[in-house]
Amino acid sequence: MTYDRIPEPITDTRMKDEVRMLMPEDLSRIRSNELMDEAHRQRLARQISAGRWWRWLADYAGRRAERAARCS
């Protein structure tokens, strides 16, 4: 079992802590959700950077086409 310390809001001068036990299944589910969230963020980052790459490539191809048209 794993113990997590969860501080409660301060209601008086004394600090209260609650110790909560998590089952291995809960830890596994939490970790799985974290991994899915991270994969989603990485997928979005790849899509954004791929979009920039394709825009740059299209601009480059356009510049090359203009130069080729001027040289002809």
N, CA, C and O atoms as a Tinker XYZ file with bonds, in Angstrom:
   288  protein
     1  N      0.829000   -1.171000    0.000000    73     2
     2  CA     0.000000    0.000000    0.000000    64     1     3
     3  C      0.882000    1.245000    0.000000    63     2     4     5
     4  O      1.990000    1.240000    0.536000    81     3
     5  N      0.380000    2.282000   -0.596000    73     3     6
     6  CA     1.090000    3.549000   -0.655000    64     5     7
     7  C      0.304000    4.586000    0.121000    63     6     8     9
     8  O     -0.925000    4.627000    0.059000    81     7
     9  N      1.010000    5.406000    0.840000    73     7    10
    10  CA     0.369000    6.443000    1.638000    64     9    11
    11  C      0.624000    7.795000    0.985000    63    10    12    13
    12  O      1.760000    8.125000    0.644000    81    11
    13  N     -0.418000    8.559000    0.818000    73    11    14
    14  CA    -0.293000    9.925000    0.314000    64    13    15
    15  C     -0.733000   10.875000    1.409000    63    14    16    17
    16  O     -1.741000   10.645000    2.077000    81    15
    17  N      0.023000   11.940000    1.588000    73    15    18
    18  CA    -0.346000   12.940000    2.572000    64    17    19
    19  C     -1.087000   14.051000    1.845000    63    18    20    21
    20  O     -0.548000   14.650000    0.914000    81    19
    21  N     -2.289000   14.325000    2.253000    73    19    22
    22  CA    -3.116000   15.339000    1.615000    64    21    23
    23  C     -3.415000   16.427000    2.640000    63    22    24    25
    24  O     -4.169000   16.203000    3.588000    81    23
    25  N     -2.821000   17.608000    2.448000    73    23    26
    26  CA    -3.102000   18.681000    3.408000    64    25    27
    27  C     -4.518000   19.206000    3.220000    63    26    28    29
    28  O     -4.979000   19.388000    2.093000    81    27
    29  N     -5.196000   19.445000    4.321000    73    27    30
    30  CA    -6.538000   20.023000    4.282000    64    29    31
    31  C     -6.422000   21.539000    4.409000    63    30    32    33
    32  O     -5.408000   22.041000    4.894000    81    31
    33  N     -7.435000   22.262000    3.985000    73    31    34
    34  CA    -7.380000   23.723000    4.151000    64    33    35
    35  C     -7.208000   24.093000    5.621000    63    34    36    37
    36  O     -7.720000   23.414000    6.510000    81    35
    37  N     -6.494000   25.159000    5.855000    73    35    38
    38  CA    -6.239000   25.601000    7.227000    64    37    39
    39  C     -7.501000   26.252000    7.776000    63    38    40    41
    40  O     -7.977000   27.259000    7.251000    81    39
    41  N     -8.035000   25.658000    8.843000    73    39    42
    42  CA    -9.240000   26.214000    9.460000    64    41    43
    43  C     -8.940000   26.801000   10.829000    63    42    44    45
    44  O     -9.688000   27.636000   11.338000    81    43
    45  N     -7.845000   26.360000   11.415000    73    43    46
    46  CA    -7.429000   26.938000   12.690000    64    45    47
    47  C     -5.910000   27.001000   12.688000    63    46    48    49
    48  O     -5.290000   26.823000   11.640000    81    47
    49  N     -5.310000   27.248000   13.822000    73    47    50
    50  CA    -3.865000   27.431000   13.877000    64    49    51
    51  C     -3.100000   26.120000   13.717000    63    50    52    53
    52  O     -1.922000   26.123000   13.358000    81    51
    53  N     -3.770000   25.006000   13.982000    73    51    54
    54  CA    -3.085000   23.724000   13.845000    64    53    55
    55  C     -3.199000   23.217000   12.406000    63    54    56    57
    56  O     -4.230000   23.398000   11.758000    81    55
    57  N     -2.135000   22.583000   11.915000    73    55    58
    58  CA    -2.137000   22.020000   10.571000    64    57    59
    59  C     -2.638000   20.582000   10.658000    63    58    60    61
    60  O     -2.192000   19.812000   11.509000    81    59
    61  N     -3.561000   20.229000    9.778000    73    59    62
    62  CA    -4.091000   18.866000    9.776000    64    61    63
    63  C     -3.643000   18.166000    8.507000    63    62    64    65
    64  O     -3.654000   18.754000    7.426000    81    63
    65  N     -3.255000   16.924000    8.643000    73    63    66
    66  CA    -2.894000   16.104000    7.493000    64    65    67
    67  C     -3.751000   14.848000    7.508000    63    66    68    69
    68  O     -4.041000   14.274000    8.558000    81    67
    69  N     -4.138000   14.449000    6.331000    73    67    70
    70  CA    -4.896000   13.201000    6.204000    64    69    71
    71  C     -4.014000   12.213000    5.456000    63    70    72    73
    72  O     -3.420000   12.543000    4.430000    81    71
    73  N     -3.940000   11.013000    5.976000    73    71    74
    74  CA    -3.177000    9.965000    5.313000    64    73    75
    75  C     -4.170000    9.037000    4.642000    63    74    76    77
    76  O     -5.066000    8.481000    5.278000    81    75
    77  N     -3.985000    8.887000    3.336000    73    75    78
    78  CA    -4.917000    8.072000    2.571000    64    77    79
    79  C     -4.150000    6.937000    1.910000    63    78    80    81
    80  O     -3.107000    7.164000    1.296000    81    79
    81  N     -4.659000    5.724000    2.032000    73    79    82
    82  CA    -4.018000    4.581000    1.405000    64    81    83
    83  C     -4.620000    4.382000    0.017000    63    82    84    85
    84  O     -5.835000    4.422000   -0.175000    81    83
    85  N     -3.725000    4.166000   -0.935000    73    83    86
    86  CA    -4.177000    3.895000   -2.295000    64    85    87
    87  C     -3.878000    2.445000   -2.638000    63    86    88    89
    88  O     -2.799000    1.927000   -2.347000    81    87
    89  N     -4.835000    1.817000   -3.248000    73    87    90
    90  CA    -4.652000    0.436000   -3.684000    64    89    91
    91  C     -3.778000    0.423000   -4.939000    63    90    92    93
    92  O     -3.750000    1.411000   -5.673000    81    91
    93  N     -3.078000   -0.656000   -5.196000    73    91    94
    94  CA    -2.253000   -0.730000   -6.407000    64    93    95
    95  C     -3.055000   -0.479000   -7.685000    63    94    96    97
    96  O     -2.530000    0.083000   -8.646000    81    95
    97  N     -4.314000   -0.889000   -7.700000    73    95    98
    98  CA    -5.152000   -0.657000   -8.885000    64    97    99
    99  C     -5.366000    0.845000   -9.097000    63    98   100   101
   100  O     -5.364000    1.330000  -10.228000    81    99
   101  N     -5.549000    1.568000   -7.991000    73    99   102
   102  CA    -5.723000    3.015000   -8.093000    64   101   103
   103  C     -4.460000    3.681000   -8.619000    63   102   104   105
   104  O     -4.522000    4.553000   -9.485000    81   103
   105  N     -3.322000    3.266000   -8.093000    73   103   106
   106  CA    -2.048000    3.822000   -8.561000    64   105   107
   107  C     -1.846000    3.521000  -10.042000    63   106   108   109
   108  O     -1.386000    4.375000  -10.800000    81   107
   109  N     -2.188000    2.308000  -10.447000    73   107   110
   110  CA    -2.058000    1.934000  -11.848000    64   109   111
   111  C     -2.964000    2.789000  -12.727000    63   110   112   113
   112  O     -2.545000    3.245000  -13.791000    81   111
   113  N     -4.189000    3.008000  -12.295000    73   111   114
   114  CA    -5.134000    3.823000  -13.066000    64   113   115
   115  C     -4.658000    5.278000  -13.149000    63   114   116   117
   116  O     -4.746000    5.904000  -14.206000    81   115
   117  N     -4.154000    5.812000  -12.030000    73   115   118
   118  CA    -3.637000    7.179000  -12.021000    64   117   119
   119  C     -2.462000    7.304000  -12.983000    63   118   120   121
   120  O     -2.393000    8.251000  -13.767000    81   119
   121  N     -1.550000    6.357000  -12.922000    73   119   122
   122  CA    -0.370000    6.378000  -13.810000    64   121   123
   123  C     -0.793000    6.245000  -15.266000    63   122   124   125
   124  O     -0.253000    6.931000  -16.135000    81   123
   125  N     -1.740000    5.382000  -15.535000    73   123   126
   126  CA    -2.228000    5.206000  -16.907000    64   125   127
   127  C     -2.843000    6.500000  -17.428000    63   126   128   129
   128  O     -2.610000    6.878000  -18.575000    81   127
   129  N     -3.628000    7.182000  -16.593000    73   127   130
   130  CA    -4.227000    8.456000  -17.004000    64   129   131
   131  C     -3.155000    9.510000  -17.266000    63   130   132   133
   132  O     -3.259000   10.285000  -18.217000    81   131
   133  N     -2.128000    9.535000  -16.424000    73   131   134
   134  CA    -1.036000   10.483000  -16.631000    64   133   135
   135  C     -0.319000   10.205000  -17.947000    63   134   136   137
   136  O      0.018000   11.136000  -18.678000    81   135
   137  N     -0.083000    8.926000  -18.253000    73   135   138
   138  CA     0.581000    8.563000  -19.504000    64   137   139
   139  C     -0.273000    8.919000  -20.717000    63   138   140   141
   140  O      0.247000    9.371000  -21.737000    81   139
   141  N     -1.580000    8.716000  -20.606000    73   139   142
   142  CA    -2.475000    9.072000  -21.714000    64   141   143
   143  C     -2.475000   10.586000  -21.936000    63   142   144   145
   144  O     -2.459000   11.042000  -23.079000    81   143
   145  N     -2.494000   11.365000  -20.859000    73   143   146
   146  CA    -2.443000   12.821000  -20.978000    64   145   147
   147  C     -1.139000   13.274000  -21.623000    63   146   148   149
   148  O     -1.137000   14.146000  -22.492000    81   147
   149  N     -0.033000   12.677000  -21.193000    73   147   150
   150  CA     1.268000   13.038000  -21.765000    64   149   151
   151  C      1.331000   12.667000  -23.244000    63   150   152   153
   152  O      1.848000   13.440000  -24.051000    81   151
   153  N      0.816000   11.502000  -23.608000    73   151   154
   154  CA     0.795000   11.107000  -25.013000    64   153   155
   155  C     -0.037000   12.075000  -25.844000    63   154   156   157
   156  O      0.328000   12.398000  -26.974000    81   155
   157  N     -1.148000   12.536000  -25.291000    73   155   158
   158  CA    -1.994000   13.497000  -25.999000    64   157   159
   159  C     -1.242000   14.821000  -26.214000    63   158   160   161
   160  O     -1.296000   15.394000  -27.302000    81   159
   161  N     -0.547000   15.301000  -25.183000    73   159   162
   162  CA     0.224000   16.538000  -25.324000    64   161   163
   163  C      1.329000   16.389000  -26.359000    63   162   164   165
   164  O      1.560000   17.305000  -27.148000    81   163
   165  N      2.013000   15.252000  -26.369000    73   163   166
   166  CA     3.078000   15.030000  -27.349000    64   165   167
   167  C      2.516000   14.938000  -28.763000    63   166   168   169
   168  O      3.126000   15.436000  -29.710000    81   167
   169  N      1.351000   14.301000  -28.909000    73   167   170
   170  CA     0.707000   14.203000  -30.224000    64   169   171
   171  C      0.359000   15.592000  -30.756000    63   170   172   173
   172  O      0.574000   15.884000  -31.933000    81   171
   173  N     -0.184000   16.452000  -29.878000    73   171   174
   174  CA    -0.502000   17.824000  -30.294000    64   173   175
   175  C      0.765000   18.582000  -30.693000    63   174   176   177
   176  O      0.766000   19.314000  -31.682000    81   175
   177  N      1.830000   18.410000  -29.933000    73   175   178
   178  CA     3.089000   19.088000  -30.245000    64   177   179
   179  C      3.627000   18.624000  -31.596000    63   178   180   181
   180  O      4.113000   19.438000  -32.380000    81   179
   181  N      3.543000   17.324000  -31.873000    73   179   182
   182  CA     4.005000   16.817000  -33.179000    64   181   183
   183  C      3.160000   17.377000  -34.308000    63   182   184   185
   184  O      3.692000   17.736000  -35.359000    81   183
   185  N      1.845000   17.458000  -34.107000    73   183   186
   186  CA     0.973000   17.992000  -35.157000    64   185   187
   187  C      1.292000   19.461000  -35.425000    63   186   188   189
   188  O      1.324000   19.895000  -36.576000    81   187
   189  N      1.524000   20.211000  -34.371000    73   187   190
   190  CA     1.841000   21.629000  -34.545000    64   189   191
   191  C      3.166000   21.791000  -35.276000    63   190   192   193
   192  O      3.268000   22.578000  -36.217000    81   191
   193  N      4.183000   21.046000  -34.845000    73   191   194
   194  CA     5.488000   21.178000  -35.493000    64   193   195
   195  C      5.444000   20.649000  -36.919000    63   194   196   197
   196  O      6.140000   21.180000  -37.785000    81   195
   197  N      4.648000   19.622000  -37.188000    73   195   198
   198  CA     4.513000   19.118000  -38.558000    64   197   199
   199  C      3.853000   20.174000  -39.428000    63   198   200   201
   200  O      4.231000   20.343000  -40.588000    81   199
   201  N      2.876000   20.885000  -38.887000    73   199   202
   202  CA     2.232000   21.957000  -39.636000    64   201   203
   203  C      3.230000   23.039000  -40.010000    63   202   204   205
   204  O      3.205000   23.544000  -41.132000    81   203
   205  N      4.109000   23.399000  -39.080000    73   203   206
   206  CA     5.138000   24.394000  -39.371000    64   205   207
   207  C      6.078000   23.886000  -40.451000    63   206   208   209
   208  O      6.458000   24.634000  -41.352000    81   207
   209  N      6.456000   22.609000  -40.364000    73   207   210
   210  CA     7.364000   22.022000  -41.343000    64   209   211
   211  C      6.752000   22.066000  -42.735000    63   210   212   213
   212  O      7.419000   22.446000  -43.697000    81   211
   213  N      5.496000   21.683000  -42.843000    73   211   214
   214  CA     4.861000   21.684000  -44.158000    64   213   215
   215  C      4.688000   23.098000  -44.690000    63   214   216   217
   216  O      4.819000   23.310000  -45.895000    81   215
   217  N      4.399000   24.073000  -43.834000    73   215   218
   218  CA     4.312000   25.470000  -44.280000    64   217   219
   219  C      5.667000   25.947000  -44.801000    63   218   220   221
   220  O      5.753000   26.597000  -45.843000    81   219
   221  N      6.721000   25.614000  -44.059000    73   219   222
   222  CA     8.059000   26.007000  -44.479000    64   221   223
   223  C      8.392000   25.362000  -45.809000    63   222   224   225
   224  O      8.937000   26.023000  -46.693000    81   223
   225  N      8.077000   24.091000  -45.971000    73   223   226
   226  CA     8.366000   23.376000  -47.208000    64   225   227
   227  C      7.584000   23.969000  -48.380000    63   226   228   229
   228  O      8.122000   24.094000  -49.480000    81   227
   229  N      6.325000   24.332000  -48.155000    73   227   230
   230  CA     5.521000   24.946000  -49.209000    64   229   231
   231  C      6.102000   26.310000  -49.595000    63   230   232   233
   232  O      6.159000   26.645000  -50.778000    81   231
   233  N      6.536000   27.102000  -48.595000    73   231   234
   234  CA     7.161000   28.395000  -48.888000    64   233   235
   235  C      8.444000   28.204000  -49.692000    63   234   236   237
   236  O      8.698000   28.931000  -50.652000    81   235
   237  N      9.235000   27.236000  -49.300000    73   235   238
   238  CA    10.490000   26.940000  -50.011000    64   237   239
   239  C     10.202000   26.536000  -51.453000    63   238   240   241
   240  O     10.866000   27.007000  -52.376000    81   239
   241  N      9.220000   25.668000  -51.647000    73   239   242
   242  CA     8.875000   25.238000  -53.005000    64   241   243
   243  C      8.375000   26.428000  -53.834000    63   242   244   245
   244  O      8.677000   26.528000  -55.023000    81   243
   245  N      7.620000   27.319000  -53.210000    73   243   246
   246  CA     7.149000   28.514000  -53.913000    64   245   247
   247  C      8.303000   29.414000  -54.336000    63   246   248   249
   248  O      8.325000   29.921000  -55.458000    81   247
   249  N      9.257000   29.608000  -53.437000    73   247   250
   250  CA    10.424000   30.433000  -53.781000    64   249   251
   251  C     11.219000   29.811000  -54.912000    63   250   252   253
   252  O     11.673000   30.511000  -55.816000    81   251
   253  N     11.388000   28.496000  -54.865000    73   251   254
   254  CA    12.125000   27.801000  -55.938000    64   253   255
   255  C     11.397000   27.932000  -57.274000    63   254   256   257
   256  O     12.023000   28.131000  -58.315000    81   255
   257  N     10.074000   27.820000  -57.232000    73   255   258
   258  CA     9.293000   27.943000  -58.459000    64   257   259
   259  C      9.416000   29.355000  -59.039000    63   258   260   261
   260  O      9.542000   29.519000  -60.252000    81   259
   261  N      9.381000   30.383000  -58.164000    73   259   262
   262  CA     9.530000   31.759000  -58.640000    64   261   263
   263  C     10.909000   31.969000  -59.278000    63   262   264   265
   264  O     11.011000   32.598000  -60.330000    81   263
   265  N     11.962000   31.450000  -58.652000    73   263   266
   266  CA    13.308000   31.582000  -59.220000    64   265   267
   267  C     13.393000   30.874000  -60.562000    63   266   268   269
   268  O     13.980000   31.395000  -61.511000    81   267
   269  N     12.810000   29.693000  -60.637000    73   267   270
   270  CA    12.850000   28.941000  -61.897000    64   269   271
   271  C     12.082000   29.689000  -62.992000    63   270   272   273
   272  O     12.504000   29.705000  -64.148000    81   271
   273  N     10.952000   30.308000  -62.622000    73   271   274
   274  CA    10.178000   31.066000  -63.616000    64   273   275
   275  C     10.962000   32.288000  -64.093000    63   274   276   277
   276  O     10.895000   32.636000  -65.271000    81   275
   277  N     11.716000   32.956000  -63.182000    73   275   278
   278  CA    12.497000   34.115000  -63.580000    64   277   279
   279  C     13.659000   33.737000  -64.473000    63   278   280   281
   280  O     14.018000   34.499000  -65.371000    81   279
   281  N     14.252000   32.583000  -64.249000    73   279   282
   282  CA    15.419000   32.151000  -65.028000    64   281   283
   283  C     15.034000   31.663000  -66.415000    63   282   284   285
   284  O     15.886000   31.643000  -67.303000    81   283
   285  N     13.807000   31.276000  -66.634000    73   283   286
   286  CA    13.397000   30.727000  -67.932000    64   285   287
   287  C     13.265000   31.794000  -68.972000    63   286   288
   288  O     12.928000   31.500000  -70.119000    81   287
